[in-house]
Amino acid sequence: MSNGLDNLREKVDELNLQLLQIINERAKLVQEIGKTKEAQGVNRYDPVRERKMLDEIIANNDGPFETSTLQHIFKEIFKAGLELQKDDHRKALLVSRKKKPEDTIVDLKGEKIGDGNAHFFVGPCAVESYEQVAAVAKVAKSYGLKLLRGGAYKPRTSPYDFQGLGLEGLKILKKVADEYDMAVISEIVNPADIEKAIEYIDVIQIGARNMQNFELLKAAGAVNKPVLLKRGIAATIEEFINAAEYIIAQGNGQIILCERGIRTYERATRNTLDISAVPILKQETHLPVVVDVTHSTGRRDLLLPAAKAALAIGADGVMAEVHPDPAVALSDSAQQMDFDQFHDFITQLKANSAIRV
């Protein structure tokens, strides 16, 4: 009895290996089909073709499997093949670690983002005056910081809110940066403004609302200037990575990714900080990753713990907003630190031995 059972099991084992070989052979053909479709600009998923294959399989089914069972099995095989084609596509991304295993380091006037140390981007939400920006720069420089952020163009939810000083704001940032030997990061919202803006700033910031403004991404990729790309408010990590691909595909590989929180049903914070995005982005791409703790939380009382979490999980830097007098700020007063609060913020981070500073 046992010999008969053993023989049957041996035949099953042999068939398992035959099935494995056939499935892998099919997978290789599917990969080749995917490459051909991509070269021809054809959509990888073809529901008409899938229905035809299923109909042929069902028509030739002699049992014992029910039709519904076979449909389920083969639909899973088709789905796995489609995912394999997607994986092949992802492998080709220039921002992928499969394309470039070593870390990209972006040099901002000597601040090497991605070098294993923590870096800090600080400044007011919006540029309001020379005096305001200079006051923040002076305090930041006293702590040894060299990265100054400030909004000159402010895309706002309401068209009646302060929209920024525009080019005049960029000129203020440039003047202050030259005086304090700092690198300037500011958002550009219009592709036509990039050529003029790079005369005044060291880093082009592309904000959350513009993460999929593809013409802006391509324009930023066409100039030799570092780009800080923020994750869109409802963007998946895959969409975020592909937005970076638009930039690098134009020839500019000086990209810093910025996690700034995503919109969920939670109302306790301005957005929900997706802290797990940091290690995922660093595993999937070779680009440095920073976290904007200000826009993700929207609460100055949460900036320090959020920054600690970001750096502890592997972020290359933290972005936070500082204002001489947040109560009179023209935008986002609730989330900006005053100088005393900033002192506690930066000194506690540096004092925490678990943080890479």
C-alpha positions, 0 to 999 in steps of 0.5 A, spaced: 500 500 500 505 504 501 509 503 495 503 505 491 502 511 495 509 513 494 509 512 487 503 516 486 507 522 490 513 521 486 509 522 480 506 528 483 513 531 485 515 530 478 509 534 475 510 539 480 517 540 477 514 540 470 509 545 472 515 549 475 519 549 468 513 551 464 511 556 468 518 559 468 518 558 461 511 562 460 514 568 465 520 569 460 516 569 454 511 574 458 517 578 459 519 579 452 512 581 450 512 586 455 519 589 453 516 589 446 509 592 448 513 598 451 518 599 445 511 600 441 508 604 446 502 599 447 499 598 454 501 592 457 494 590 460 490 587 454 483 584 457 481 582 450 487 577 449 486 575 456 479 573 455 481 569 449 486 565 453 481 564 458 476 561 453 481 557 450 483 554 456 475 553 458 474 550 451 479 544 452 478 543 459 477 535 460 476 535 468 476 534 473 477 541 475 471 545 475 471 551 470 471 556 475 477 553 479 481 553 472 479 561 471 481 562 478 488 559 477 490 562 470 487 569 472 492 568 478 498 566 473 496 572 468 496 577 474 503 574 476 505 575 469 503 582 468 506 584 475 513 581 472 512 586 466 511 592 471 517 589 475 521 590 469 519 597 467 521 599 475 528 596 474 529 601 468 528 607 473 534 611 473 532 613 480 532 606 482 538 602 486 538 597 481 540 602 476 545 605 481 547 601 488 551 607 491 548 613 495 547 619 491 550 625 495 547 632 493 552 638 495 549 644 497 555 649 498 559 644 502 553 641 506 553 634 503 546 631 503 546 623 503 553 623 506 550 619 513 550 625 517 543 629 519 542 636 516 537 641 517 533 646 512 530 652 516 527 658 515 520 662 515 514 659 511 514 665 507 519 671 505 515 677 508 521 682 508 529 682 508 529 684 516 525 677 517 529 673 513 536 676 516 533 675 523 532 667 522 538 666 518 542 670 523 540 665 528 540 659 524 547 660 523 549 661 530 547 654 531 552 652 525 546 651 520 547 653 512 541 651 509 535 656 509 528 655 506 523 661 505 517 661 500 517 667 495 512 663 491 506 661 495 501 656 492 495 657 497 488 653 498 485 660 498 486 665 492 485 670 497 491 668 502 498 671 501 501 668 495 508 671 496 513 676 494 515 673 488 521 675 484 522 680 490 522 674 495 527 671 491 532 677 491 531 678 499 533 670 500 539 671 495 541 677 499 541 674 506 544 668 503 550 671 501 551 675 507 551 669 511 554 664 507 548 660 506 544 655 501 537 657 499 531 653 498 525 656 495 519 653 491 518 655 484 511 653 481 511 655 474 516 652 469 517 659 465 520 662 472 526 657 473 531 660 468 530 666 472 529 663 479 536 659 479 540 666 479 537 667 486 537 660 489 541 654 490 535 649 490 529 648 486 523 646 491 517 643 487 512 643 492 506 638 494 501 641 490 506 641 484 509 634 484 505 631 478 506 638 474 510 634 469 512 640 465 515 643 471 518 637 473 521 636 466 524 644 466 527 643 473 530 636 470 533 641 464 537 645 469 544 644 473 541 645 479 539 641 485 532 639 486 528 638 493 521 634 491 516 634 496 511 628 496 504 630 493 498 630 498 495 624 496 501 621 492 503 613 493 510 612 494 510 609 487 507 616 484 513 620 488 518 616 485 516 616 478 515 624 479 523 624 481 524 620 475 521 625 470 527 630 473 532 625 472 530 623 465 532 630 463 539 629 465 539 632 472 540 627 478 541 632 484 535 630 487 533 630 494 526 627 496 522 630 501 516 626 505 511 632 508 505 628 510 499 625 506 492 626 507 488 621 511 482 622 515 486 624 521 484 631 523 489 631 529 495 633 525 495 638 519 497 631 515 499 624 517 507 623 517 508 617 513 514 615 517 515 608 514 516 612 507 523 614 509 526 607 509 522 605 503 525 611 499 532 609 501 531 602 499 528 603 493 532 609 490 539 612 491 536 619 492 537 622 499 531 623 503 529 629 508 522 630 512 518 636 513 516 636 520 512 642 519 507 641 514 506 634 516 504 635 523 502 643 522 503 643 530 509 646 533 509 642 539 510 636 535 516 638 531 521 635 536 518 628 536 517 628 529 524 630 527 527 625 532 523 619 529 525 622 522 532 622 523 532 615 528 529 612 522 534 614 517 532 620 514 538 625 511 535 631 514 529 635 517 526 641 514 522 646 519 519 653 519 522 658 524 519 665 524 521 671 529 514 672 531 509 667 528 503 670 531 504 676 526 506 671 520 503 672 513 502 664 513 501 658 517 503 661 524 501 655 528 506 651 525 512 656 525 517 656 531 519 662 534 527 663 536 526 660 543 522 654 541 527 653 535 533 653 540 530 647 544 528 644 538 535 644 535 539 643 542 535 637 544 536 634 537 544 635 538 544 632 545 540 626 543 545 621 542 541 617 538 540 622 533 545 622 527 548 629 528 
